[in-house]
Amino acid sequence: MTKLVLFGTGDIARLAHHYFATDSEHEVVAFTVDGAYVRGDTFRGLPLVAFEHVVERYPPADHAMFVALSYAQMNGLRAAKYHAARQLGYRLVSYVSSRCTNLASGPFGDNCFILEDNTIQPFVEIGNDVTLWSGNHIGHDARIGDHVFIASHVVVSGHVEIGESCFLGVNATLRNSIVIAPHTLVGAGATIMADTVEHGVYLAPRATLSARRSDEVKL
């Protein structure tokens, strides 16, 4: 059983603690954040230590780490802490839910967070530090680069290539055989039918408020 330190004290860290504790062979023994953000000595009943001192308390020779951060700054904050942890010598572990349908033959990268009800078809490649929230479809032969966050119920069709540091919002749909350029932001509900441009932002039309009241609409 690997002793594991989680970086973060937000919702994702709280969820990561639950998933690792209930559905993995890893034992979470502590949390860490940058010293400026330490609030108290414990988090979720476990020691909370400043990242600047984590090596002293939990040396990388005996502990692994998981960076449990969100998509802030287009995944840039998570990527920065990922690299910082590796530079300190920590092995970064991944979590893949036992309730994920994983038919890919090869291993995924490190520091991945792949939750329940994802369907990952054969020949999919997933890089380092990738989050797949629950309920996505990742089609065959898709390739996902490093530091990507895919929210829930996204459809990634076959042979799609997703570059590094992308964000795909809830219910986005990507047609087959296209390239999502690095640092692309795809908003909730957007349908992407062609290659994107680097740093592009693609948003679906938003719902509008009707002049009629709900009790005036015949259902």
Residue pairs with C-beta under 8 A, 6 or more apart in sequence:
1 25
1 26
1 27
2 25
2 26
2 27
2 63
2 64
2 93
3 26
3 27
3 29
3 58
3 62
3 63
3 64
4 20
4 26
4 27
4 28
4 29
4 63
4 64
4 65
4 66
4 93
5 28
5 29
5 30
5 31
5 32
5 54
5 58
5 63
5 64
5 65
5 66
5 90
6 13
6 16
6 17
6 20
6 28
6 30
6 31
6 32
6 65
6 66
6 68
7 13
7 31
7 32
7 33
7 51
7 65
7 66
7 67
7 68
7 69
7 81
7 85
8 16
8 31
8 33
8 67
8 68
8 69
9 31
9 33
9 37
9 39
9 43
9 48
10 68
10 69
10 70
11 70
12 68
12 69
12 70
12 113
13 31
13 43
13 68
13 69
14 44
15 68
16 66
16 68
16 95
16 113
17 28
17 31
17 44
17 46
17 68
19 95
19 97
19 113
19 115
20 26
20 28
20 66
20 95
21 28
23 95
23 97
23 98
23 99
24 95
26 64
26 93
28 46
29 46
29 47
29 58
29 63
30 46
30 47
30 48
30 49
30 54
30 57
30 58
31 43
31 44
31 46
31 47
31 48
31 49
32 48
32 49
32 50
32 51
32 54
32 58
32 65
33 48
33 50
33 51
34 50
34 51
34 52
35 50
35 51
35 52
35 53
38 48
38 49
38 50
39 48
40 48
41 47
41 48
42 48
47 57
49 57
49 58
51 81
51 84
54 88
55 88
55 89
60 88
60 89
60 90
60 91
61 89
63 90
64 90
64 91
64 92
64 93
65 85
65 90
65 91
65 92
65 93
66 92
66 93
66 94
66 95
66 111
66 113
67 78
67 81
67 82
67 85
67 92
67 111
67 129
68 113
69 77
69 78
69 81
70 77
70 78
70 149
71 78
71 131
71 149
71 167
72 78
74 165
74 166
74 167
74 183
74 185
75 129
75 147
75 148
75 149
75 165
75 166
75 167
76 147
76 165
78 129
78 147
79 129
79 146
79 147
79 165
82 92
82 111
82 128
82 129
82 147
85 92
86 92
91 110
92 110
92 111
92 128
92 129
93 110
93 111
94 108
94 109
94 110
94 111
94 112
94 113
94 114
95 112
95 113
95 114
96 102
96 108
96 112
96 114
97 114
97 115
97 116
97 117
97 118
99 116
99 117
100 114
100 115
100 116
100 117
100 118
100 119
100 120
101 117
101 118
101 119
101 120
102 114
102 118
102 120
103 120
103 121
103 122
103 124
104 120
104 121
104 122
104 123
104 124
104 125
104 126
105 122
105 123
106 125
108 114
108 126
108 127
108 130
109 126
109 127
109 128
109 129
109 130
109 146
110 128
110 129
111 128
111 129
112 126
112 128
112 129
112 130
112 131
112 132
113 130
113 131
113 132
114 120
114 126
114 130
114 131
114 132
115 132
115 133
115 134
116 134
116 135
117 134
117 135
118 132
118 134
118 135
118 136
118 137
118 138
119 136
119 137
119 138
120 126
120 132
120 138
121 137
121 138
121 139
121 140
121 142
121 158
122 140
122 141
123 140
123 141
124 138
124 139
124 140
124 141
124 142
124 143
124 144
125 142
125 143
125 144
126 132
126 138
126 144
127 144
127 145
127 146
127 147
127 148
127 164
128 146
128 147
129 146
129 147
129 148
130 144
130 146
130 147
130 148
130 149
130 150
131 148
131 149
131 150
132 138
132 150
133 149
133 150
133 151
133 152
134 152
135 152
135 153
136 150
136 152
136 153
136 154
136 155
136 156
137 154
137 155
137 156
138 144
138 156
139 155
139 156
139 157
139 158
139 159
139 160
139 176
140 158
140 159
141 158
141 159
142 156
142 157
142 158
142 159
142 160
142 161
142 162
143 160
143 161
143 162
144 150
144 156
144 162
145 161
145 162
145 163
145 164
145 165
145 166
145 182
146 164
146 165
147 164
147 165
148 162
148 164
148 165
148 166
148 167
148 168
149 166
149 167
149 168
150 156
150 168
151 167
151 168
151 169
151 170
151 172
151 188
152 170
152 171
153 170
153 171
154 168
154 169
154 170
154 171
154 172
154 173
154 174
155 172
155 173
155 174
156 162
156 168
156 174
157 173
157 174
157 175
157 176
157 177
158 176
158 177
159 176
159 177
160 174
160 175
160 176
160 177
160 178
160 179
160 180
161 178
161 179
161 180
162 168
162 174
162 180
163 179
163 180
163 181
163 182
163 183
163 184
163 198
164 182
164 183
165 182
165 183
166 180
166 182
166 183
166 184
166 185
166 186
167 184
167 185
167 186
168 174
168 180
168 186
169 185
169 186
169 187
169 188
169 189
169 190
170 188
170 189
171 188
171 189
172 186
172 187
172 188
172 189
172 190
172 191
172 192
173 190
173 191
173 192
174 180
174 186
174 192
175 191
175 192
175 193
175 194
178 192
178 193
178 194
178 195
178 196
179 195
179 196
180 186
180 192
180 195
180 196
181 195
181 196
181 197
181 198
181 199
181 200
182 198
182 199
183 198
183 199
184 196
184 197
184 198
184 199
184 200
184 201
184 202
185 200
185 201
185 202
186 192
186 196
186 202
187 201
187 202
187 203
187 204
188 204
189 204
190 202
190 203
190 204
191 204
192 202
196 202
210 217
